[in-house]
Amino acid sequence: MYSDTHFHFASLREDEEWTRKSVLEKMRDASCVFALDIGTDCDDLARRQELFEKTFALMDADTAAACKEFIYFTAGIWPDPDSIKNRASCVQTLRQNILAARESLDPFKKKLCALGECGLDHHWNPSGVDNRSEDDFDAAMVEAERELFMMQLELAKDLDLPVIVHSRDAFEETLDCVKESGWGQKCVIHCYSYGLEEAKAFLDLGSVISFSGSATYAKKSQLEEKLALLSYVPKDRLFVETDAPYLAPVPLRGKPNNPTYIEWTYKFIAQARGVGVEDLCRTVEENARRFFRLA
C-alpha cells in the first residue's frame, strides 16, 4: 500500500512503453494507493497523460483500470532559464492547460490535484542535466526566477490548488516566497534537502515535508542529524516520494530511479521514526488523501 507523492513517470523516454508498463504493473502488485506524476514544463500535461494512455493500451482492461485508479497529476513550471525569461507567457499557458484538464470530459485527464513543481534552484552544475551556471543567474535573473515562482503561487491560490515546491540551495529565498504568498499550508517542500532548523521554519508556515531516496544517504558523521530530522517531522506533515529518475535509495543508489524502489525509502524512514512500514504507509496515504482532497 505504498504511496508515492512525487514521481516523474514521464521522464522515461516515449519509446519505452514496455518499461512503463512493467513499472506500473509492479506498482499495482505492491498495492500502490496514490502516485503523483509531476509536471515541469508549462505545456507538458497533455503529453504526459498521453504517455500513460499509450501504456494502458498495452494492458488488459482490468490492469489498466487498476493503474488509472492510483495515478494523479500536477502541472507546473520548473525554473529553467527559458521559462524564467518567458515567465508571463509560460504561466498563462500553464493556466490554460490546467483549466483544460479541469474541463475535460475524460475522468482520467481531470485527475489534476496540485500545481508544480515550481520554485527556486541555486545549485550550480553546468555539466549536469540541469545545465545551471551561476554566470547565467545575475541579479536580474535571480529576481525573475523569484517572480516566476510567485506567479505560480498566486495562480495556485486563484485556482485553489496545493503546490509542489522545488527548493535547492535556496532555503531563505524559498521561505520568503512561501511566507509572502500566504499559501504555506498548501505547500509541499518536495525532495527535502535541508536540515532540522530549516524544516521547523517551513513547518511553522504550515507546509508539508516530503522525503525522497536521498533521505537514506548519510555519512556516519551526519547520521544522527539525519535521523533527528526524519523523526521530528510531525506525523500529519510527512510525505514519501521517488523523484525518479534521480535519487534512488540505498542500496540502489546510483541506478536510475523508479517508483518501484520507494519501498527502501519507506523502510529507512519507518526505522528512523520507530514505526512499522505498514504504519508509515497508512500515514502517508491518509496525508495524501487529506492534503490533495482525494475522494
C-alpha positions as CSV (number, residue, x, y, z in Angstrom):
1,M,0.0,0.0,0.0
2,Y,2.9,2.3,-0.8
3,S,2.0,5.9,-1.7
4,D,4.3,7.9,-3.9
5,T,3.7,11.6,-3.6
6,H,6.0,12.6,-6.3
7,F,7.5,10.8,-9.3
8,H,8.5,11.7,-12.9
9,F,7.0,8.7,-14.7
10,A,7.1,10.6,-18.0
11,S,10.8,11.0,-17.6
12,L,11.1,7.6,-19.3
13,R,11.5,8.1,-23.0
14,E,8.4,7.9,-25.2
15,D,9.7,4.7,-26.9
16,E,9.8,2.8,-23.6
17,E,6.1,1.8,-23.3
18,W,7.1,-1.7,-22.1
19,T,9.3,-0.3,-19.4
20,R,6.5,2.0,-18.2
21,K,4.1,-1.0,-18.4
22,S,6.3,-3.1,-16.2
23,V,6.8,-0.3,-13.6
24,L,3.0,0.4,-13.4
25,E,2.2,-3.3,-13.0
26,K,4.7,-3.6,-10.2
27,M,3.2,-0.6,-8.5
28,R,-0.2,-2.2,-8.8
29,D,1.2,-5.5,-7.4
30,A,2.6,-3.5,-4.4
31,S,-0.9,-2.2,-3.8
32,C,0.1,1.4,-4.6
33,V,-2.8,3.6,-3.5
34,F,-1.6,7.0,-4.7
35,A,1.1,8.1,-7.2
36,L,1.6,11.7,-8.4
37,D,3.1,12.4,-11.8
38,I,4.8,15.8,-11.6
39,G,4.9,18.5,-14.3
40,T,7.9,20.6,-15.0
41,D,7.0,22.4,-18.3
42,C,4.1,24.8,-18.8
43,D,2.7,22.7,-21.6
44,D,3.6,19.1,-20.7
45,L,0.4,17.9,-19.0
46,A,-1.3,16.6,-22.1
47,R,1.9,14.9,-23.3
48,R,2.4,13.1,-20.0
49,Q,-1.2,11.9,-19.9
50,E,-0.9,10.6,-23.5
51,L,2.2,8.6,-22.5
52,F,0.0,6.8,-19.9
53,E,-2.8,6.2,-22.4
54,K,-0.3,4.5,-24.7
55,T,0.9,2.3,-21.9
56,F,-2.6,1.4,-20.8
57,A,-3.3,0.3,-24.4
58,L,-0.7,-2.5,-23.8
59,M,-2.5,-3.8,-20.8
60,D,-5.7,-5.8,-20.2
61,A,-8.7,-3.8,-19.2
62,D,-8.6,-4.7,-15.5
63,T,-4.9,-3.9,-15.1
64,A,-5.3,-0.6,-16.9
65,A,-8.3,0.3,-14.8
66,A,-6.4,-0.5,-11.6
67,C,-3.4,1.6,-12.6
68,K,-5.7,4.5,-13.6
69,E,-7.1,4.4,-10.2
70,F,-4.0,5.4,-8.3
71,I,-2.4,7.9,-10.8
72,Y,-2.8,11.6,-10.3
73,F,-1.2,14.6,-12.0
74,T,0.2,18.1,-11.3
75,A,1.2,20.8,-13.8
76,G,3.9,23.4,-13.1
77,I,7.0,25.2,-14.4
78,W,10.4,24.2,-13.1
79,P,12.7,27.3,-13.1
80,D,14.8,26.6,-16.3
81,P,16.3,29.8,-17.9
82,D,13.9,29.9,-20.8
83,S,10.8,29.6,-18.6
84,I,12.2,32.3,-16.3
85,K,12.8,34.7,-19.2
86,N,9.4,34.0,-20.7
87,R,7.6,33.7,-17.4
88,A,4.4,35.7,-18.2
89,S,3.6,33.7,-21.3
90,C,4.6,30.4,-19.7
91,V,2.3,31.0,-16.7
92,Q,-0.5,31.9,-19.0
93,T,0.0,28.7,-20.9
94,L,0.1,26.8,-17.6
95,R,-3.2,28.3,-16.5
96,Q,-4.8,27.3,-19.8
97,N,-3.6,23.8,-19.6
98,I,-4.9,23.4,-16.0
99,L,-8.3,24.7,-16.9
100,A,-8.4,22.5,-20.0
101,A,-7.8,19.4,-17.8
102,R,-10.4,20.5,-15.3
103,E,-13.0,20.9,-18.1
104,S,-12.1,17.7,-19.8
105,L,-14.9,15.1,-20.3
106,D,-12.3,12.3,-19.7
107,P,-12.2,11.5,-15.9
108,F,-8.5,10.4,-16.2
109,K,-7.5,13.8,-17.6
110,K,-9.3,15.6,-14.9
111,K,-7.2,14.0,-12.2
112,L,-5.0,17.1,-11.6
113,C,-4.7,17.7,-7.9
114,A,-1.8,20.2,-7.5
115,L,0.3,22.8,-9.2
116,G,4.1,22.2,-9.5
117,E,6.7,21.5,-9.4
118,C,7.9,25.1,-9.1
119,G,10.3,27.0,-7.0
120,L,13.9,28.1,-6.8
121,D,17.2,26.3,-7.7
122,H,20.6,27.8,-7.0
123,H,22.6,24.7,-7.3
124,W,25.3,25.4,-9.9
125,N,26.4,22.5,-12.1
126,P,26.9,23.5,-15.7
127,S,27.9,19.9,-16.7
128,G,24.8,18.4,-15.1
129,V,21.5,17.5,-16.7
130,D,20.0,20.8,-15.4
131,N,22.8,22.8,-17.1
132,R,22.7,25.5,-14.5
133,S,25.6,28.0,-14.4
134,E,25.9,30.7,-11.8
135,D,27.1,33.0,-14.6
136,D,23.6,32.9,-16.1
137,F,22.0,34.0,-12.9
138,D,22.8,37.6,-12.4
139,A,20.7,39.7,-10.0
140,A,18.1,40.3,-12.7
141,M,17.8,36.6,-13.5
142,V,17.5,35.7,-9.8
143,E,14.7,38.2,-9.4
144,A,13.0,36.9,-12.5
145,E,13.2,33.4,-11.1
146,R,11.5,34.6,-7.9
147,E,8.8,36.3,-9.9
148,L,8.1,33.1,-11.8
149,F,7.7,31.2,-8.5
150,M,5.5,33.9,-7.0
151,M,3.3,34.0,-10.1
152,Q,2.7,30.2,-9.8
153,L,2.0,30.5,-6.1
154,E,-0.6,33.2,-6.9
155,L,-2.0,31.0,-9.7
156,A,-2.4,28.1,-7.2
157,K,-4.2,30.4,-4.8
158,D,-6.5,31.6,-7.6
159,L,-7.3,28.0,-8.6
160,D,-7.3,26.7,-5.0
161,L,-4.6,24.1,-5.7
162,P,-1.8,22.8,-3.4
163,V,1.8,23.4,-4.6
164,I,4.7,21.1,-5.1
165,V,7.7,23.3,-4.2
166,H,11.2,22.7,-5.6
167,S,13.9,24.3,-3.4
168,R,17.6,23.5,-3.9
169,D,20.4,25.6,-2.3
170,A,17.8,28.4,-1.9
171,F,16.3,28.0,1.6
172,E,16.0,31.6,2.7
173,E,14.6,32.8,-0.7
174,T,12.1,29.9,-0.8
175,L,10.9,30.5,2.7
176,D,10.4,34.2,2.0
177,C,8.3,33.4,-1.1
178,V,6.1,30.9,0.6
179,K,5.7,33.2,3.6
180,E,4.8,36.2,1.3
181,S,2.3,34.1,-0.6
182,G,0.3,33.2,2.5
183,W,-0.1,29.7,0.9
184,G,2.3,27.9,3.1
185,Q,-0.3,25.5,4.5
186,K,-0.9,24.3,0.9
187,C,2.8,23.8,0.0
188,V,4.8,20.5,-0.1
189,I,8.6,21.1,0.2
190,H,9.4,18.2,-2.1
191,C,12.6,16.2,-2.1
192,Y,13.6,17.9,1.1
193,S,17.3,18.7,1.2
194,Y,17.8,21.0,4.2
195,G,18.3,20.4,7.9
196,L,16.2,20.3,11.0
197,E,16.1,24.0,11.7
198,E,15.0,24.8,8.1
199,A,12.3,22.1,8.4
200,K,11.0,23.8,11.5
201,A,10.7,27.1,9.6
202,F,8.7,25.5,6.8
203,L,6.5,23.6,9.3
204,D,5.8,26.9,11.1
205,L,4.3,28.1,7.8
206,G,2.0,25.0,7.7
207,S,3.9,23.3,5.0
208,V,4.4,19.5,4.4
209,I,7.9,17.9,4.2
210,S,8.4,15.2,1.6
211,F,11.4,12.9,1.7
212,S,12.9,11.1,-1.3
213,G,15.6,8.4,-1.6
214,S,18.2,11.0,-0.6
215,A,16.8,10.5,3.0
216,T,18.7,7.2,3.0
217,Y,22.0,8.9,2.2
218,A,24.1,9.8,5.2
219,K,27.7,9.7,6.2
220,K,28.4,8.3,9.7
221,S,29.1,11.9,10.9
222,Q,25.7,13.0,9.6
223,L,23.6,10.1,10.5
224,E,22.5,11.3,13.9
225,E,21.4,14.7,12.4
226,K,19.5,12.9,9.6
227,L,17.7,10.6,12.0
228,A,16.7,13.5,14.2
229,L,15.2,15.3,11.1
230,L,13.3,12.2,10.0
231,S,11.8,11.6,13.4
232,Y,11.0,15.3,14.1
233,V,8.6,16.0,11.2
234,P,5.0,15.6,12.6
235,K,3.1,12.6,11.5
236,D,0.5,14.6,9.7
237,R,3.0,16.7,7.7
238,L,5.0,13.8,6.2
239,F,5.2,12.5,2.6
240,V,7.5,10.0,0.9
241,E,8.4,10.3,-2.8
242,T,10.5,8.9,-5.6
243,D,11.7,11.9,-7.7
244,A,12.6,9.5,-10.5
245,P,14.8,9.1,-12.4
246,Y,17.1,10.5,-9.8
247,L,18.0,9.8,-6.1
248,A,17.5,6.0,-6.0
249,P,17.6,5.0,-2.3
250,V,20.3,2.9,-0.7
251,P,21.0,0.0,-1.6
252,L,20.2,1.0,-5.2
253,R,21.9,4.4,-5.1
254,G,23.5,5.3,-8.5
255,K,20.9,3.4,-10.5
256,P,18.2,5.2,-12.5
257,N,15.3,5.5,-10.0
258,N,11.7,4.5,-10.5
259,P,8.7,4.2,-8.2
260,T,9.1,0.5,-7.5
261,Y,12.2,1.4,-5.4
262,I,10.3,3.5,-2.9
263,E,9.9,0.6,-0.5
264,W,13.6,1.1,0.5
265,T,12.9,4.7,1.4
266,Y,9.8,3.7,3.4
267,K,11.8,1.1,5.3
268,F,14.6,3.6,6.2
269,I,12.2,6.4,7.3
270,A,10.0,3.9,9.3
271,Q,13.0,2.7,11.2
272,A,14.2,6.2,11.9
273,R,10.8,7.1,13.2
274,G,10.4,3.9,15.2
275,V,7.3,2.7,13.4
276,G,6.3,-0.2,11.2
277,V,6.4,0.2,7.5
278,E,2.7,-0.5,7.2
279,D,2.0,2.2,9.7
280,L,4.1,4.7,7.8
281,C,2.3,3.6,4.6
282,R,-1.1,4.3,6.2
283,T,0.2,7.7,7.5
284,V,1.3,8.9,4.1
285,E,-1.8,7.6,2.4
286,E,-4.0,9.5,4.9
287,N,-1.9,12.6,4.5
288,A,-2.1,12.5,0.7
289,R,-5.9,11.9,0.7
290,R,-6.4,14.9,3.0
291,F,-3.9,17.3,1.5
292,F,-4.8,16.6,-2.1
293,R,-8.5,16.3,-1.3
294,L,-8.9,12.9,-2.9
295,A,-12.1,11.0,-3.0
